[in-house]
C-alpha cells in the first residue's frame, strides 16, 4: 500500500468517526438515534474527505 493511500485512509477513518460521534451525540438518548441518518452522514463525510484530498495526489 502506498504511503499516500495509507495516510488518506487514516484521514478518512478519523473524519468518519468524528461525524458519527457528532451525529449520535446530537440526540438525547441512544434509542432515539436515527441510524440511517448517522450512516448517510458518515458515508458522505468519508467521500468528501477523499475528494478534498485528491489535490494531495499531485504532490
Phi, psi and omega in degrees: 000135181289159179298322179298314181296320179295315179297316179296318178301318179295316178300316182295315180298317179297316180298316180294321178296318179297320179294316180298317179297318179296318181291320179290319182291345182279356177255153184288318183233148181298334180285346181264001183292129174272097187294333177294320178292318178299313181296317180296312180296321180294315178296318180295321179293324177295316178296317179299319179299315179299312182296321180292337182262004177298329179298330179292340182295330181290337184283000000 
